[in-house]
């Protein structure tokens, strides 16, 4: 677990690497990416399960050799 001192050091290094103006943009992009990921996960959970049942009924042994 990281303590407050370690977090401050990491934050300082990030500011030095990317600059003070770029850090809020990076964090905003990260937040947007997380939102889109969660939205996609919810949409996949809400999708009908009928396509999974149709795909599993086909035997795999009928593939041409």
KEKE-3310 file (N, C-alpha, C; in steps of 0.2 Angstrom, whole numbers, plus 5000, padded with zeros to 4 digits):
npx = (5004:5003:5009:5006:5017:5024:5015:5015:5028:5027:5017:5024:5034:5027:5021:5033:5037:5027:5022:5013:5002:4998:4994:4980:4973:4977:4972:4958:4956:4959:4948:4937:4940:4938:4924:4919:4923:4916:4903:4902:4904:4892:4883:4886:4882:4869:4865:4855:4855:4853:4861:4872:4867:4863:4876:4882:4876:4880:4890:4907:4915:4911:4919:4928:4941)
npy = (4994:5011:5025:5042:5050:5043:5044:5058:5059:5052:5059:5071:5067:5064:5076:5083:5075:5076:5089:5103:5107:5097:5086:5087:5085:5072:5065:5067:5061:5048:5046:5047:5036:5025:5027:5024:5010:5004:5007:4999:4987:4986:4986:4974:4965:4967:4962:4951:4934:4924:4923:4916:4904:4899:4898:4888:4876:4870:4857:4854:4845:4843:4850:4852:4842)
npz = (5000:4996:5004:5009:5006:4996:4986:4984:4979:4967:4960:4959:4950:4939:4935:4932:4921:4911:4912:4919:4913:4905:4913:4919:4907:4903:4914:4913:4900:4904:4914:4905:4897:4906:4909:4896:4895:4906:4902:4890:4896:4903:4892:4886:4895:4896:4883:4873:4877:4868:4856:4861:4864:4852:4845:4852:4850:4838:4833:4835:4828:4815:4806:4791:4785)
capx = (5000:5007:5008:5005:5024:5025:5010:5017:5034:5025:5014:5029:5038:5022:5021:5040:5038:5022:5020:5007:4996:4996:4992:4973:4971:4978:4967:4952:4956:4959:4942:4933:4941:4935:4917:4917:4924:4910:4897:4903:4903:4885:4879:4887:4878:4862:4863:4852:4859:4851:4866:4877:4864:4863:4882:4885:4872:4884:4895:4914:4918:4909:4924:4931:4948)
capy = (5000:5017:5030:5049:5053:5040:5047:5065:5059:5049:5065:5076:5064:5064:5083:5084:5072:5078:5096:5104:5108:5091:5081:5087:5082:5065:5062:5068:5055:5042:5045:5045:5029:5021:5027:5020:5003:5002:5007:4993:4981:4985:4984:4967:4961:4968:4959:4945:4928:4919:4921:4912:4897:4896:4896:4882:4870:4867:4853:4856:4839:4843:4854:4849:4841)
capz = (5000:4995:5008:5006:5004:4990:4981:4982:4975:4961:4957:4957:4944:4933:4933:4929:4914:4907:4912:4923:4909:4902:4918:4919:4901:4904:4919:4909:4896:4908:4916:4899:4895:4911:4908:4890:4897:4910:4897:4886:4900:4904:4886:4884:4900:4894:4877:4874:4877:4862:4851:4864:4864:4845:4843:4856:4847:4832:4835:4832:4825:4808:4802:4785:4786)
cpx = (5004:5004:5007:5012:5025:5021:5012:5023:5031:5021:5019:5033:5033:5022:5028:5040:5033:5020:5014:5001:4993:4992:4984:4970:4972:4973:4960:4951:4955:4951:4937:4934:4938:4927:4915:4918:4918:4904:4897:4901:4895:4881:4880:4883:4871:4860:4860:4857:4858:4856:4871:4874:4864:4870:4885:4881:4876:4890:4902:4917:4916:4914:4927:4939:4952)
cpy = (5006:5022:5037:5052:5050:5043:5054:5064:5056:5055:5070:5073:5065:5071:5085:5081:5075:5086:5097:5105:5102:5086:5081:5084:5074:5061:5062:5062:5049:5040:5044:5038:5024:5021:5023:5013:5001:5002:5001:4987:4980:4983:4977:4963:4961:4964:4953:4939:4923:4918:4917:4905:4894:4894:4889:4876:4867:4863:4855:4851:4839:4847:4849:4848:4842)
cpz = (5000:5000:5005:5003:4997:4984:4979:4977:4968:4957:4955:4950:4938:4931:4930:4922:4909:4907:4916:4919:4906:4907:4918:4913:4901:4909:4916:4904:4899:4911:4911:4897:4900:4910:4902:4891:4901:4906:4893:4889:4901:4898:4885:4889:4898:4887:4878:4873:4872:4858:4854:4863:4857:4843:4846:4853:4841:4834:4831:4828:4818:4804:4797:4787:4779)
residu = (UNK:UNK:UNK:UNK:UNK:UNK:UNK:UNK:UNK:UNK:UNK:UNK:UNK:UNK:UNK:UNK:UNK:UNK:UNK:UNK:UNK:UNK:UNK:UNK:UNK:UNK:UNK:UNK:UNK:UNK:UNK:UNK:UNK:UNK:UNK:UNK:UNK:UNK:UNK:UNK:UNK:UNK:UNK:UNK:UNK:UNK:UNK:UNK:UNK:UNK:UNK:UNK:UNK:UNK:UNK:UNK:UNK:UNK:UNK:UNK:UNK:UNK:UNK:UNK:UNK)
# end
